[in-house]
Amino acid sequence: MTSVAPLDQRMYGAAKRLLLARLGGADEKPAAQRCLVTEQDAVDATLLLVAAIQEQLLAGRIPRGSATRMCALLMLIRDHIRPLPPGIAADGTDLLSKDIAAMVQVVRTSTRA
């Protein structure tokens, strides 16, 4: 993926502002809908992030547990954008729904503590 550094830096700055606001106990007020990002753009972005995390994991730059947690969080985002295909057990149970529900609880516990 080719990237323009100033663009990445500006978007990273926006991410840091959101994080700092949240850590300060507030959420920034959102702008009006821009109608620039399609559902497919968002789905593709989640997969590009998974690929970037995998690349860093394989290069030994991040621990496996961190990579696993980041990808699990990305799958929550992906499921909200476009539901993930079911993870079906031999008895027909959708195992992924239970995992998604458990991961949502992890996020809620982590962000509301």
C-alpha positions in Angstrom: 0.0 0.0 0.0 1.5 3.3 -1.1 0.9 6.2 1.3 1.6 9.9 1.3 3.2 10.7 4.7 1.6 14.1 5.3 -1.8 12.5 4.7 -1.1 9.7 7.1 0.2 12.2 9.7 -2.9 14.4 9.4 -5.2 11.4 9.8 -3.1 10.1 12.7 -3.4 13.5 14.3 -7.2 13.2 14.1 -7.0 9.8 15.7 -4.8 11.1 18.5 -7.2 14.0 19.2 -10.1 11.5 19.5 -8.1 9.3 21.9 -7.0 12.3 24.0 -10.6 13.6 24.2 -11.9 10.1 25.2 -9.1 9.8 27.8 -10.2 13.2 29.1 -13.7 11.9 29.6 -15.3 13.5 26.6 -16.1 12.6 23.0 -15.5 15.2 20.3 -18.7 16.4 18.5 -18.8 14.7 15.1 -18.9 16.7 11.9 -21.9 16.5 9.5 -21.9 13.4 7.3 -19.3 13.8 4.6 -20.6 10.9 2.4 -17.1 10.1 1.2 -16.5 6.6 2.6 -18.5 3.8 1.2 -19.3 0.6 3.1 -16.8 -1.2 0.8 -14.1 1.4 1.6 -14.5 0.7 5.3 -14.5 -3.1 4.9 -11.4 -2.8 2.7 -9.7 -0.6 5.3 -10.3 -3.1 8.0 -8.6 -5.8 5.9 -5.7 -3.5 5.1 -5.2 -3.0 8.8 -5.3 -6.7 9.5 -2.6 -7.1 6.7 -0.5 -4.4 8.3 -0.8 -6.0 11.7 0.1 -9.4 10.3 3.2 -7.9 8.5 4.4 -6.3 11.8 3.7 -9.6 13.7 5.7 -11.6 11.2 8.6 -9.1 11.3 8.7 -9.6 15.1 7.8 -5.9 15.8 4.7 -6.6 17.9 3.8 -9.5 20.2 1.3 -12.1 19.1 -1.1 -11.2 21.9 -1.2 -7.6 20.8 -1.7 -8.5 17.2 -4.5 -10.9 18.1 -6.3 -8.3 20.2 -5.9 -5.6 17.5 -7.4 -8.0 14.9 -10.2 -9.0 17.2 -11.1 -5.3 17.7 -11.0 -4.8 14.0 -13.4 -7.7 13.5 -15.9 -5.9 15.8 -15.7 -2.8 13.5 -16.0 -5.0 10.4 -19.0 -6.8 11.8 -20.7 -3.4 12.5 -20.0 -2.3 8.9 -20.9 -5.5 7.3 -21.7 -8.6 9.3 -19.0 -11.3 9.3 -19.8 -14.7 7.8 -21.0 -17.1 10.5 -18.5 -19.4 12.2 -20.5 -22.6 12.2 -19.9 -25.5 14.5 -20.6 -29.1 13.6 -24.0 -28.9 15.4 -25.0 -25.8 13.4 -24.3 -23.3 16.2 -22.9 -19.9 15.1 -19.8 -19.7 17.3 -18.8 -16.3 16.0 -21.9 -14.6 17.5 -20.9 -15.7 21.0 -17.3 -14.5 20.4 -18.5 -11.1 19.0 -20.8 -10.7 22.1 -17.9 -11.5 24.4 -15.6 -9.1 22.6 -18.2 -6.3 22.8 -18.3 -6.9 26.6 -14.5 -6.6 26.7 -14.7 -3.2 24.9 -17.5 -2.0 27.1 -15.7 -3.0 30.2 -12.5 -1.4 29.0 -14.0 1.9 27.9 -16.5 2.5 30.7 -14.2 1.7 33.7 
